[in-house]
Amino acid sequence: MSGWFYLNGAPDAKLRLKAFSGASKNGKHVIRIEIETSDTYYFGNALKELGEVQAGQKPRKAPAAKKPAAKPLALPPPRLALSGPADE
């Protein structure tokens, strides 16, 4: 997972910057970028890289707390093996 995405400014670049805009509201600033390509490899790769960037920015989940071990059942003690008249 690289976590990086970049555009090349060369005239023959496969990914081309089509349009961009920006807006601010309530202290948050949003940049919208439109990228164009005619190559399916670059299209898929750009989506994969952008997905990795997004995944890298999500906070990591805390490990699940371990449940305490269950207490053993309170079973009655086993019967005593007494010898009877049949055992003699």
FIKE-85888 format. One line per 2 residues: for each residue x, y, z of N, C-alpha, C. Coordinates in Angstrom, 1 decimal. Example, Ala and Ser with C-alpha at 12.3 -4.5 7.8 and 13.67 -1.06 7.14 Angstrom:
BEGIN
13.2/-5.7/7.8/12.3/-4.5/7.8/13.2/-3.3/7.8  12.8/-2.2/7.1/13.7/-1.1/7.1/12.9/0.0/7.9 .
END
This chain:
BEGIN
0.8/-1.2/0.0/0.0/0.0/0.0/0.9/1.2/0.0  0.8/2.0/-1.0/1.7/3.2/-1.1/1.2/4.4/-0.5 .
-0.1/4.7/-0.6/-0.7/5.9/0.0/-0.4/7.2/-0.7  0.1/7.1/-1.9/0.5/8.3/-2.7/-0.3/8.3/-4.0 .
-0.7/9.5/-4.4/-1.2/9.6/-5.8/-0.8/10.9/-6.3  -0.3/10.9/-7.5/0.2/12.2/-8.1/-0.1/12.2/-9.6 .
-0.2/13.4/-10.1/-0.4/13.7/-11.6/0.9/14.3/-12.1  1.2/13.9/-13.4/2.3/14.4/-14.1/1.8/15.5/-15.0 .
2.6/16.6/-15.0/2.2/17.7/-15.9/2.7/17.7/-17.3  3.2/16.5/-17.7/3.7/16.4/-19.1/2.6/16.4/-20.1 .
2.8/16.9/-21.3/1.7/17.0/-22.3/1.3/15.6/-22.8  2.1/14.6/-22.6/1.8/13.2/-23.1/1.4/12.3/-21.9 .
1.1/12.9/-20.8/0.7/12.1/-19.6/-0.6/11.3/-19.9  -0.7/10.1/-19.4/-1.9/9.3/-19.6/-3.0/9.8/-18.7 .
-2.8/10.3/-17.5/-3.8/10.9/-16.7/-3.8/12.4/-16.9  -4.9/13.0/-17.4/-4.9/14.4/-17.7/-5.9/15.1/-16.7 .
-5.4/16.3/-16.2/-6.3/17.1/-15.4/-7.3/17.8/-16.2  -8.6/17.4/-16.1/-9.7/17.9/-16.9/-10.2/19.2/-16.3 .
-10.5/19.2/-15.0/-11.0/20.4/-14.3/-10.8/20.3/-12.8  -10.8/21.5/-12.2/-10.7/21.5/-10.7/-11.4/22.7/-10.2 .
-11.8/22.6/-8.9/-12.5/23.8/-8.3/-12.3/23.6/-6.8  -12.6/24.7/-6.1/-12.5/24.7/-4.6/-13.7/25.5/-4.0 .
-14.0/25.1/-2.8/-15.1/25.7/-2.1/-14.8/25.7/-0.6  -15.2/26.7/0.2/-15.0/26.7/1.6/-16.4/26.9/2.3 .
-16.6/26.2/3.4/-17.9/26.3/4.1/-17.6/25.9/5.5  -18.0/26.7/6.5/-17.9/26.4/7.9/-16.5/26.0/8.3 .
-15.5/26.6/7.8/-14.1/26.3/8.1/-13.5/25.1/7.4  -14.3/24.4/6.6/-13.8/23.3/5.8/-13.6/23.7/4.4 .
-12.5/23.2/3.8/-12.2/23.6/2.4/-12.2/22.3/1.6  -12.9/22.3/0.5/-13.0/21.2/-0.4/-12.4/21.5/-1.7 .
-11.6/20.6/-2.2/-11.0/20.7/-3.6/-11.6/19.6/-4.4  -12.2/19.9/-5.5/-12.7/18.9/-6.4/-11.8/18.8/-7.6 .
-11.4/17.6/-8.0/-10.5/17.4/-9.1/-11.1/16.4/-10.1  -11.1/16.7/-11.3/-11.6/15.8/-12.4/-10.4/15.4/-13.2 .
-10.2/14.1/-13.3/-9.1/13.5/-14.1/-9.7/12.7/-15.2  -9.0/12.8/-16.4/-9.5/12.0/-17.6/-8.4/11.1/-18.1 .
-8.8/10.0/-18.6/-7.8/9.1/-19.2/-8.5/8.2/-20.3  -7.8/7.8/-21.3/-8.4/6.8/-22.3/-7.8/5.5/-22.1 .
-6.9/5.3/-21.2/-6.2/4.0/-20.9/-6.9/3.3/-19.7  -7.4/2.1/-19.9/-8.1/1.4/-18.9/-7.1/1.0/-17.7 .
-5.8/0.8/-18.0/-4.9/0.4/-17.0/-4.7/1.6/-16.1  -4.5/2.8/-16.6/-4.3/4.0/-15.8/-5.6/4.3/-15.0 .
-6.7/4.1/-15.6/-8.0/4.3/-15.0/-8.1/3.4/-13.7  -7.9/2.1/-13.9/-8.0/1.2/-12.7/-6.9/1.5/-11.7 .
-5.7/1.8/-12.1/-4.6/2.0/-11.2/-4.8/3.3/-10.4  -5.4/4.3/-11.0/-5.7/5.6/-10.3/-6.7/5.3/-9.3 .
-7.8/4.5/-9.6/-8.8/4.2/-8.6/-8.2/3.4/-7.4  -7.3/2.5/-7.7/-6.7/1.7/-6.7/-5.9/2.5/-5.8 .
-5.0/3.4/-6.4/-4.2/4.3/-5.6/-5.0/5.3/-4.7  -6.1/5.8/-5.3/-6.9/6.7/-4.5/-7.6/6.0/-3.4 .
-8.0/4.7/-3.6/-8.6/3.9/-2.5/-7.6/3.7/-1.4  -6.3/3.4/-1.8/-5.3/3.2/-0.8/-5.0/4.5/0.0 .
-5.1/5.7/-0.6/-4.9/6.9/0.1/-6.0/7.1/1.1  -7.3/6.8/0.6/-8.4/7.0/1.5/-8.3/6.0/2.7 .
-8.0/4.8/2.4/-7.8/3.8/3.5/-6.8/4.2/4.5  -5.7/4.7/4.0/-4.6/5.2/4.9/-5.0/6.3/5.8 .
-6.0/7.1/5.4/-6.4/8.2/6.2/-7.4/7.9/7.3  -8.0/6.7/7.2/-9.0/6.3/8.2/-8.4/6.0/9.5 .
-9.0/6.3/10.6/-8.4/5.9/11.9/-8.4/4.4/12.1  -7.4/3.9/12.7/-7.3/2.5/12.9/-8.3/2.1/14.0 .
-8.9/0.9/13.9/-9.8/0.4/14.9/-9.0/-0.1/16.1  -9.5/0.2/17.3/-8.9/-0.3/18.5/-9.2/-1.9/18.6 .
-8.2/-2.6/19.1/-8.4/-4.0/19.2/-9.6/-4.3/20.2  -10.3/-5.4/19.9/-11.5/-5.7/20.7/-11.0/-6.2/22.1 .
-11.7/-5.8/23.1/-11.4/-6.1/24.4/-11.7/-7.6/24.6  -10.8/-8.3/25.4/-11.0/-9.7/25.6/-12.0/-9.9/26.7 .
-12.9/-10.9/26.5/-13.9/-11.2/27.5/-13.2/-12.0/28.6  -13.7/-11.8/29.8/-13.1/-12.6/30.9/-13.5/-14.1/30.7 .
-12.6/-14.9/31.2/-12.9/-16.4/31.1/-14.1/-16.7/31.9  -15.0/-17.6/31.4/-16.2/-18.0/32.1/-15.8/-18.8/33.3 .
-16.5/-18.6/34.4/-16.2/-19.4/35.6/-16.7/-20.9/35.4  -16.0/-21.8/36.0/-16.4/-23.2/35.8/-17.7/-23.5/36.5 .
-18.5/-24.4/36.0/-19.8/-24.7/36.6/-19.6/-25.4/38.0  -20.5/-25.0/38.9/-20.4/-25.6/40.2/-21.2/-26.9/40.2 .
-20.6/-28.0/39.9/-21.2/-29.3/39.8/-21.1/-30.0/41.1  -22.0/-30.9/41.5/-21.9/-31.7/42.7/-20.7/-32.6/42.6 .
-20.1/-33.0/43.8/-19.0/-33.9/43.7/-19.5/-35.3/43.2  -18.6/-36.1/42.7/-19.0/-37.4/42.1/-19.4/-38.3/43.3 .
-20.2/-39.3/43.0/-20.7/-40.3/44.0/-19.5/-41.1/44.5  -19.6/-41.5/45.7/-18.5/-42.3/46.3/-18.8/-43.8/45.8 .
-17.7/-44.4/45.4/-17.8/-45.8/45.0/-17.8/-46.7/46.2  -18.9/-47.0/46.8/-19.0/-47.9/48.0/-19.2/-49.3/47.5 .
-18.5/-50.2/48.2/-18.7/-51.6/47.9/-20.0/-52.1/48.6  -20.8/-52.8/47.9/-22.0/-53.3/48.5/-21.9/-54.9/48.6 .
-23.0/-55.5/49.0/-23.1/-56.9/49.1/-22.8/-57.6/47.8  -23.2/-57.0/46.7/-23.0/-57.7/45.4/-21.5/-57.7/45.0 .
-20.7/-56.7/45.5/-19.3/-56.6/45.1/-18.4/-57.7/45.9  -18.9/-58.3/46.9/-18.1/-59.2/47.7/-17.9/-60.5/47.1 .
END
